[in-house]
């Protein structure tokens, strides 16, 4: 599937920073916010906590959600997530 990545935080810094970022994203009005362990997904660089918003069936759907996400995280980006 596809998602919008809000932040990728090194796991060496602990999960708490990712949890704070996800909480802030929800408070800003974003929905379907979660955290992935990038080491569990072949399409992501290992060693990061990935804070994301939304789960989409296509790149076009994810791209349509990019603008609201960028109001929260200027560097938000669409990513394909493959197990």
C-alpha positions as CSV (number, residue, x, y, z in Angstrom):
1,X,0.0,0.0,0.0
2,X,0.8,3.7,0.0
3,X,1.1,6.2,2.8
4,X,2.3,9.7,3.6
5,X,5.4,9.7,5.7
6,X,5.5,12.6,8.2
7,X,8.9,11.8,9.9
8,X,11.6,9.1,10.0
9,X,13.4,9.1,13.3
10,X,16.4,7.0,14.1
11,X,15.6,4.1,16.4
12,X,18.7,4.8,18.4
13,X,16.8,7.9,19.8
14,X,14.0,5.7,21.1
15,X,10.4,5.2,20.2
16,X,9.2,8.0,22.5
17,X,10.2,10.8,20.0
18,X,8.1,9.0,17.3
19,X,5.2,8.7,19.7
20,X,5.3,12.4,20.5
21,X,5.4,13.2,16.8
22,X,2.4,11.0,16.1
23,X,0.4,12.5,19.0
24,X,1.2,16.0,17.7
25,X,0.0,14.9,14.2
26,X,-3.3,13.6,15.5
27,X,-3.8,16.8,17.5
28,X,-3.2,18.9,14.3
29,X,-6.2,17.0,12.8
30,X,-4.5,14.3,10.7
31,X,-6.2,10.9,10.8
32,X,-5.0,7.3,10.6
33,X,-1.7,8.3,12.1
34,X,0.7,5.5,13.1
35,X,4.3,4.4,13.6
36,X,6.1,1.7,11.6
37,X,9.4,0.0,12.4
38,X,11.1,0.5,9.0
39,X,13.2,-2.7,9.6
40,X,10.0,-4.7,9.0
41,X,9.4,-3.4,5.5
42,X,11.5,-4.1,2.4
43,X,10.7,-0.7,0.8
44,X,11.9,1.4,3.8
45,X,15.5,2.0,5.0
46,X,16.0,-0.1,8.2
47,X,16.7,1.5,11.6
48,X,14.0,4.1,11.7
49,X,10.6,4.8,13.4
50,X,8.4,6.0,10.5
51,X,5.5,8.3,11.5
52,X,2.8,8.2,8.9
53,X,-0.7,9.3,8.1
54,X,-3.2,7.3,6.0
55,X,-3.2,3.9,4.2
56,X,-4.0,4.2,0.5
57,X,-4.5,1.7,-2.3
58,X,-2.7,3.8,-4.9
59,X,0.0,6.5,-5.2
60,X,-2.6,8.9,-6.6
61,X,-4.8,8.5,-3.5
62,X,-1.8,9.1,-1.2
63,X,-0.7,12.1,-3.2
64,X,-4.2,13.7,-2.8
65,X,-3.6,13.6,1.0
66,X,-0.1,15.2,0.8
67,X,-1.1,18.8,1.0
68,X,-2.8,18.6,4.5
69,X,0.1,16.5,5.7
70,X,2.6,19.1,4.6
71,X,0.8,21.7,6.8
72,X,2.0,19.6,9.7
73,X,5.3,18.3,8.3
74,X,6.8,20.4,5.5
75,X,8.9,17.5,4.2
76,X,6.0,14.9,4.2
77,X,6.3,12.5,1.3
78,X,4.4,9.7,-0.4
79,X,5.9,6.3,0.1
80,X,5.1,2.8,-1.1
81,X,5.2,0.4,1.9
82,X,6.0,-3.2,0.9
83,X,6.4,-6.0,3.5
